[in-house]
Structures are given as C-alpha cells and as structure tokens.
Amino acid sequence: MSTIIGMEKTKTSKKALRGLINDAMQDALNSLELPQPGRKVKKLLQRNSKKLASIFADVIRREDKKKKKATKFMEDAVKGKSAKGKKSKEVKMEKHQKLETV
C-alpha cells in the first residue's frame, strides 16, 4: 500500500503494519497489571494483528485511490478537460448544422 504525503510516495506494507499493531497491543497489555502472557495469548495477538493489518492496508489503499481520483479530477477541471462538455458541444453543433442544411 502506498501513502502519498505531499509529493512523496511512501510504501506501507501489511507486514510493517502488523508489526506496529502487534507491538502496540503488547505494550498495552504490559501496562496492565496482568500475569505474563503465554503461548496461546501471543498466538492470538499475532492472528488479530494480522487481520487488523490487512483491514488497515485496504483502508489506506482506498483512501489513496480516492485522493488520486480527486486530484486528477481537479487537474482536469483546471485544464478544462471535460469529456461530457466537449461531447455535448460537438453534438449540439452537429444538430445545429443539420437543421440549417434542411
């Protein structure tokens, strides 16, 4: 997944997200006054962090896609590129010319 900050493009992988989420969950659990987690708890944290990472990766990808689409739309609007507007003008001109010839 890529994240665009300004003009920079940075890659965010699911593996990196999984590591961040897993570390954050372990820190949160360590701050609580609970006994040391066993193998089952660590396995559960790993599984959940993997699921959360894939969900966040999809969200990041969708947001990037929306931003890209919006910037392209704005650039096209500034340039005056509009497929609908151009097409409708051509159709109107053709209809007008046909009416004049008849």
N, C-alpha and C positions, 0 to 999 in steps of 0.2 A: 504494500500500500504506500502511496506517496502523499506527502503533505507539502503544500506549497505555502511558504512564508515569504511574502513579498515576491521577489522574483526567484528565490532559491527553491530548489526542489529536493526534499529530503525523503529518504525511504524509511518506512516504519514496517518492520516485518512482524509476522504473527509470533515468531519465536522471541523477539525482543519485548513485545507487549506481554507475552506470557510470563517472561522473567520479571518484568516490572510488577505485574499483578500478583504473582506468587510471592515476591519479596514483600510487597505491601501487606498482603494478608498475613504472612508470618510475623511481620513486625507488629501488626495489630493484635495478633494472638499472644505474642510475647509480652506486650504491655499489660495484658490482663493477668490476674493472679490465678493462673491455671497450672495444672501439672504439665510436665514436658510432653509434647505430642508424640504419639507412637507412629509406627509404620503406616497404619490404616489412615490416620489423620493426614499424614504427609501425602499419601496417595490421593486422598480425597481433595486436598488443596491443589495438587498438581492437575487433577482432572478438571476441577472447576476453573482453575486459571486458564487452562487450555480452551475451554468453552467460552469464557469471557473474552479471551484474546481474539478468537475468531469473530465474535459478535462486534467487538470494537473495531476490528480490521474492516469489517463490512461497512460499519457506520462511517469510518474515515474515508473509505473508498467512495461511498455515495456522496458525502459532503464535498470531496474533491471534484467529483463529476458535476455536481450542481454548480460549484464555483466556476469551473471551467466553462460550463454552458452559459452561465450568466455573463462572464467576461467576454465570451465570444459574441453573445447577443448584443452587448453594449458596444463592442468594437464595430460590429456590422451596422448598428444603428448610427454610430458616429460617421461611418464611411458612406452611409446612405444605401447600403445593400439591403434590399428587401425583396425577396422573390415574389411575394404576393403583390406588392405595389407595382413593381416593374411589369409583371404579367398582366395585371388588370389594366394598366395604361395601354399596353400593346393591344389588348383585346378591344378596349374602347376605341382606339384609333382605327382598328380594322373595321369595326362595326360602323363607325362614322364614315369611313371611306366607301363602304358598300352602300350605305344609304345615299351618299352623294352621287354615286355612279348610276343608281337605279332611278 
